[in-house]
Amino acid sequence: MRIAVPLEKQPGEARVALVPESAKKLMGGGVEVFVEAGAGLKAGYLDNDYTTAGASVADRATVLSGADIVACVNRLENDDYAKLKPSTILIGFFRPLDEPAKLEPIVSKKLTAFAMELVPRITRAQSMDALSSMATVAGYKAVIMAADNLPRMFPLLMTAAGTVPPAKVLVLGAGVAGLQAIATARRLGAVVEAYDVRAAAGQDVKSLGAKFLEVDLGGLETQDAGGYAKELTPEALKLGRDMVAKHAATSDVVITTAQIPGRKAPLMLTEEAVNSMKPGAVIVDLAAATGGNCAYTKAGETINHNGVMIMGPLNVPATVAGNASQLYSRNVITFLGLIIEKGALKMDMADEILKGSCVTFQGGSVHPAVAAVLGKPVA
């Protein structure tokens, strides 16, 4: 059984799918780990670290051609699929709900692919929840980015020259990224408010010492079975936006984190809301890659709008590549435990975790959204 770890080639990507610590845990019992030369360098892991852990380091063609399983962060390059055996299993982030058409090379090659972003959010799968791992990193880094660009300090300071009041931070969306942003901003001494359409998120927000902003939606169901926010009616969205605009006007920092899998990110900061903010304020839009929560966000860019800095970063976890890789790697090896037993493949496709995360099985599309776009049968 050979597990391959390729170098991620996407612009701005610095993570690696398996760190040396995880590679060492996989070694033995008939399992080999082959790592492409330089795969971990940007995350702080040298080729020598992998060889010391017992893995083999080789060129890309060698790593991929002999692979039974490829552990990656993102989709491979299109010309990589020709190097793989038809029976190869891929594990990584494939954006199956956002870009299903790009899975065509995987389907046509009759490969099997498990998308880490589709791992069900159930208790048994918590240690495999790579989305939450990456959201934790992104929420932390968003606050650091904001603090680095805000023309004032976060904490309350009592100095001989007078008192410096704390910064006011507004976090929109109280999922994993939002909660980590709240916790980080609080550690830096900011006064924090947060809003989420899910009333159930209020308890988590308050437990971190932040104020939860509530809007009466008349008992409207705002959370699906997976714990994600549901798409709201225009009327409900307007109520939330009006309240957000009021609080954004007095905030020094606004961090937006609201996303719905497979859909455009909901607009939470309207043009009017941004125009009401004071010069020097900073917006960090973590939903930039899926359209943005802010009306003025430009994906991958930082712009100045009437003195308000609006940041639309892409792939924030890759900017903290060392820890992001470490967390993701642990998610991956736990997932591998479901398909490898005593050095051999053993996949029970009735397992709800495997079934829920499998987008293609030996070339057959198993996810309805992928099947609809590719015109393939649902297995």
N, C-alpha and C positions, 0 to 999 in steps of 0.2 A: 504494500500500500504506500503510494508516494503522494505526499501533499506538497503542492507548489505554491510559492509566494512570489509573485512578480513585482517588479518596480512599477509604482503608479505613475502613469505618464501624463495625466491631465494637468493643464496649467494650474499652478497654485496648490497642487496637492503635495503634501509632505508626509502623510501618514503611511504606515505599513500595516498589512493585515495581521501579521504575527510577529511579536517581539521575541528576542532570544529566550526569555524566561518561559514563554508559552511553547516555543519550539522544543525546548528541553523536556517539557512535560509530555509532549507527544511522541518523542523518540522511544524506540524500543518496541518490543512485542510485534514486530513485523511492520512498523510504521517508519517511513523515512521522510525527512523534510528537506526540500530543495528550495533555496532562496536565490533570487536573481541578484547578481553583484550590484551593490549600491542601493538595494531596496529600502534599507532602514536608515541610510545615512542622514537624510533630512530630519528624521525623528530622533536622531542622536544615537543610533545603533550601528556599529561598524560591522563589516563583513566578518571580522575576526571574532566578534561577539557571538555570531551565529555558529561559526565553526567550533568555537569553544563549547557551545551548547550541544554540539553533536550534529548540527545540520550541515548540508553540503551547499556550497556557493558556486553558481555556474552562470553562464550566459542565458539570455531569455529563451532562445530556441530550445536549449537543453532542458531548462526548467519546465517549460510548457509541454514539450513533446512527450515526456514520460509521465505526465501527471495523471493520477486517478482523481484527485480533488485539487481544485485551484481555489485558494483562499485569497480574496482580493478586497480592496476597499470599494472601488468603483468598477464599472464595466471595463472589460478588456478593449484594446484597440481592435478595429474590424479585421485587420490582417492577422491578428493573433489566433483567431478561431481555426484557421487552416492548420495550425500547428498541433491542435488538440485531437485526442482520440475521440471517436463518436460517443463513447461511454463516459466521458469526463463529467464530473460534477463541479459546478461553480457555486461559490458562496460569497456573497458580497452585497453591496448596495446597488441595485439595478434600476431604481426609479420606475418600477413597472406600472404605477398608476399615473405618473406624470409623463413618461415617454415610452409607452408600450411598443410603439413601432420600432424602436431601436433594439428590441429583443429579437428581431427577425433573424440575425445571424446565429443566435443561440438555438432558435427553433429549427432552422434549416439544417444545421449541423447535427441535429438530434441529440443535443446536450441536455443535461438536467441542471436546473438553476434554482437555488434557494435565495430569496431576497430577505436580507436581515431586517429591512424596514417593515416586512409583513409578519414578523414573528408575533403571534397573538399576545396581547397584554393580559396574561393569566398568571397566577401565582407561580406555577411550575416553570414558567418561562422567564421569570424576572432576571435571572442571571444571564440570559441571552438577549436581553432587550437593548440592542445596540442603538436604537433611536434615542432612548433615554440617556444612554452613556454619552452620546454626542451632544444631546441637548444640554446636559449638565455642563459640558465644556463650553458650549456656545453662550449659555447664560452667564457664566463667570466672565468670559472674555468680553462680552458686550459691555459690562460695567467698567472693566479696565479700559476699554477703548473710549468710553464716554468720559471717564475721569481724566484720561490723557489729553482730551481735546476741550474739556470744559475750562473756561478761564477763571475758575475758582476752585477751592478745595471742598471735599466732601464733608469732613467732620466739623462739629462745633469746636471752636478754639477760644479759650480765654487767654488773652495776651496782654502785655503791658500797654500795647497800643490800642486795646479795645477788644471787643468780642467779635469773632467771625461766626456768623450764623451757619448752620449746616445746609448743605445742598438739598433740594427737594427733587426726589426721583419718582417718576410715574412709570409703572410697569404694566403693559397691556398684554394680557394672557398669563394665566397662572398654571400653566403646565409645568413640565420639568424644567425647561429653559427659564421660564418666568420665575419660578420659585428659586432657582439658583441665582438669578439676577437679583432678586429681592434679598436673599441671604448675603450676597457679596456686597451689595450697596449698604446694607445695614452694618456689616463688619467695618466698612470704611467710614461709618458715622453719619450717613445720610438719613434724612427723614423720608420714608418710603410709603407711597400709596400704590395700590394695584387694582386692576379691574379684570374680570373674566365674566363671560356670559353665564358660565356655570356657577350657580349659587353655592354648590357643594365645595367649590375651591376656596370659599371664604375662610373656612376653618384653617386650612393650610397656610393661607396668607397671614392670618392673625397670629398663628403659632410662631411665625418668624419675626414678629414685632412690627408688622406693617399694617396700615389701615386698608380695609377692603371696601371698595366703592361698589355699592349695590344699586341696581335699577330694577324697578318693579315691572316684570314682563308678564304679569297676570297669570302666573302658573305655567307658562310655556315650557315645554320640554326642551332643554338646551344641551343635553349630553346623550351620546349614543351608547350602545352596549359596550363598546371598547374604551369608553372613558374620554373620547374626543368630543370637542364642541360640535354641535350640529349647525348646519346652515340656517340662519334665522330669516324671518320675514323682513321685508323692507321697513316696516313700521318698528319692529323690535330693534333692528340695526340702528335706526335713526335715534331712538331713545338712548342707546348706548353711546353713539357718537356725540350727541349733544352733551351728555354728562362728561365724556372724555375731554371734549373741547374746553369745557369750563375749568377742569383741573390742569390741563396741559398749559393753559395761559399763565399759570403761576409756577410751573415746574421748570427746573434747571435742566433736567434730563428726562427724556422719554425713551423707554426701551420697549419695542414692540416684538411680540413673539407668536402671534396668533396665526396658525396654519391649519388647513383642513386637507388631509391626504387626498391626492388626486384632483384637487380643485385650486382655483386661484385664491390666493390669500385674501381674507376679508378686509375691506377698507375700514380702518378704525380712526385714523387721523385725517380728516378732510382738509381741503385747502384752507377753509376758514379757520380751522383749529390751528394749523401751522402759522397762519398769518397773525393769529392772536398771541403767539409766543414771543417772549422777550429776546432781544438780540443777545447772542452769547450762548443761548440754549443749544443743547445737542440732542439729536434724535438718532438712535441706533436701531435700524429696522432689520431684525433677524429673519423676516419673511421676504426679503428682497428677491430671493431666487424664484419665488412663486408669485411674483407680482407686487409684493410689498403691502404692508398695512398702512403706509403713509402715501398720500396722494402725490407727493413730489419725489418719492424715492426713485432713484435710478440704479438698477442692479449693477453691482460692481463698482459704483462710483461714490464719491463724497462730494456733495455740492453745498454751496452757501446760498440760502434763500432768505434775503432781507435780514442777514445777520444770524440766522438759525442754521447750524450745521446739520445736514441730513446725510447719514452714512448708510449705504446699502451694501454691506459686505456679503461676499459669497464664500461659502465653505469656511466658516469661522473655526470649526474644530481643527482644521489643518494648520491654523496659526498657533496652536498649542499641541503640536504633533506628537511630542513625547508621551504626554499623559493620555491624549486621545487614542494613540496607537495601543498603549498599554490596556486601556479599558476595552477598546474594540477587540483586541486580541483575546482577552479573557471571555468576551461574549462568544467569539468564534470557537474557541476550543471547547466551551461548554456545549455549543450546538453540535460540534463534531462528535461529542459523546453520544448523540442520538443516532448517528449513522455509521459509527465504527465500533466494532466489538472484537477484541482480541486480534487486532491488525487486519480485519476484513470488513468489507461493507455489509451492513445489515440495516436496511431501511424498512421501517414499518410505516407505509404511507397512510395508514389509518390513524397514526398518531396525530393529534390535533395541531401540534406545533409544526410538524413536517408538512402536513396537508395545508395548513394555513399560510406557510411561507414559500411553498413551491410554486413558481410561476411557469415553469416548463418541466415536464418529465419525459426524458428521452425524445424530445422534439414535439411532444403533444402539449398544447397549452392547457393549463389547469386553472388559471385565474380568469374569471369571466371578463374583466376589463381588457385583458390582453387578448383573449379569444375574439372579442368583438372587433378590435382594431385590426388584428392580423387575419381574421377570417378562418381561424383554426377551431377545431372542436374542443369543447370543454371536457377534460378527462374525468 
